[in-house]
Amino acid sequence: MDANKKLYVGSLPYSTTEDELRELFGQFGAISSVRIITDKFTGQSKGFGFVEMESVEDAQKAIEGVNGAEYGGRTLIVNTARPPQEREREHRGSGGGWGGEERRGGGGRHRGRGE
């Protein structure tokens, strides 16, 4: 299963680059992809990212080898990443759209009453 090959890497120093992550995890096997999550406005690292290994076995070796390790003065947290669908539902299920719809609907009613 692909989800078992994708790893969450947390507590990264903000200066860590994707190349450095690739080098760190490369000692445990072949890597499919590396992505450090950044703030969309500032471009600054958020201190976590994802590494996808080529095989489940390599991913497990990487978890065992890197989780709890000291890197750049910080203790890394590495575990299997949650599937993207779970994260998307959590963010989109906030009900934010309802507030906008109610306000627009309420404004129309008020204008009708004032005339």
C-alpha positions as CSV (number, residue, x, y, z in Angstrom):
1,M,0.0,0.0,0.0
2,D,1.4,3.4,-1.0
3,A,0.4,5.1,2.3
4,N,2.8,2.8,4.2
5,K,5.7,4.1,2.0
6,K,5.0,7.8,2.7
7,L,6.4,9.1,5.9
8,Y,5.6,12.2,8.0
9,V,8.8,13.9,9.2
10,G,8.2,16.4,12.0
11,S,10.2,18.7,14.3
12,L,12.5,19.7,11.4
13,P,14.8,22.7,11.8
14,Y,13.3,25.5,9.7
15,S,16.5,25.7,7.7
16,T,16.4,22.1,6.5
17,T,16.2,21.7,2.7
18,E,14.6,18.9,0.6
19,D,18.1,17.9,-0.6
20,E,19.2,17.4,3.0
21,L,16.1,15.3,3.8
22,R,16.8,13.2,0.7
23,E,20.4,12.6,1.9
24,L,19.3,11.8,5.4
25,F,16.6,9.2,4.3
26,G,18.6,7.9,1.3
27,Q,20.8,5.9,3.6
28,F,17.7,3.6,4.3
29,G,16.8,3.0,0.7
30,A,15.5,4.5,-2.5
31,I,13.3,7.6,-2.3
32,S,10.4,8.4,-4.5
33,S,9.7,12.0,-3.4
34,V,10.6,14.6,-0.7
35,R,8.5,17.6,0.2
36,I,9.0,20.1,3.0
37,I,5.8,22.0,3.7
38,T,6.1,25.8,3.6
39,D,3.9,28.7,4.5
40,K,2.1,29.8,1.3
41,F,2.6,33.5,2.1
42,T,6.2,33.7,3.4
43,G,7.7,30.6,1.8
44,Q,9.2,29.7,5.3
45,S,9.3,26.1,6.3
46,K,6.6,25.0,8.7
47,G,9.1,22.5,10.3
48,F,7.6,19.3,8.8
49,G,7.5,17.4,5.6
50,F,7.0,14.1,3.8
51,V,9.4,11.5,2.4
52,E,8.1,8.7,0.2
53,M,10.3,5.7,0.0
54,E,10.3,3.2,-2.9
55,S,9.3,0.2,-0.7
56,V,7.4,-0.4,2.6
57,E,10.5,-2.2,3.9
58,D,12.7,0.9,3.3
59,A,10.1,3.1,4.9
60,Q,10.1,0.9,8.0
61,K,13.9,1.0,8.2
62,A,13.8,4.8,7.9
63,I,11.3,5.1,10.7
64,E,13.4,2.9,12.9
65,G,16.6,4.8,11.9
66,V,15.4,8.4,12.0
67,N,12.5,8.6,14.5
68,G,13.9,10.1,17.7
69,A,17.2,11.0,16.1
70,E,18.9,14.4,16.8
71,Y,19.1,16.5,13.6
72,G,20.1,20.2,13.6
73,G,19.6,20.4,17.3
74,R,16.1,19.0,17.2
75,T,14.7,15.5,17.9
76,L,12.9,14.3,14.8
77,I,9.5,12.7,14.7
78,V,9.0,10.2,11.9
79,N,6.0,8.0,11.4
80,T,3.7,6.7,8.6
81,A,1.8,9.6,7.0
82,R,-2.0,9.7,7.2
83,P,-3.8,9.4,3.8
84,P,-4.5,12.8,2.2
85,Q,-8.2,12.1,2.1
86,E,-8.4,12.2,6.0
87,R,-6.7,15.5,6.2
88,E,-8.8,17.1,3.4
89,R,-12.1,16.0,5.1
90,E,-11.0,17.5,8.4
91,H,-10.2,20.9,6.8
92,R,-13.2,21.1,4.5
93,G,-15.6,20.0,7.2
94,S,-15.2,23.2,9.2
95,G,-18.6,24.5,8.1
96,G,-17.0,27.8,6.9
97,G,-19.3,28.0,3.8
98,W,-22.4,28.1,5.9
99,G,-21.5,31.4,7.5
100,G,-21.1,33.1,4.1
101,E,-24.3,31.7,2.7
102,E,-26.3,32.8,5.8
103,R,-24.9,36.3,5.7
104,R,-25.7,36.8,2.0
105,G,-29.2,35.4,2.5
106,G,-29.8,37.6,5.5
107,G,-28.7,40.7,3.7
108,G,-31.2,40.2,0.9
109,R,-34.0,39.8,3.4
110,H,-33.0,43.0,5.2
111,R,-33.0,45.0,2.0
112,G,-36.5,43.7,1.2
113,R,-37.8,44.8,4.5
114,G,-36.4,48.3,4.4
115,E,-38.1,49.2,1.1
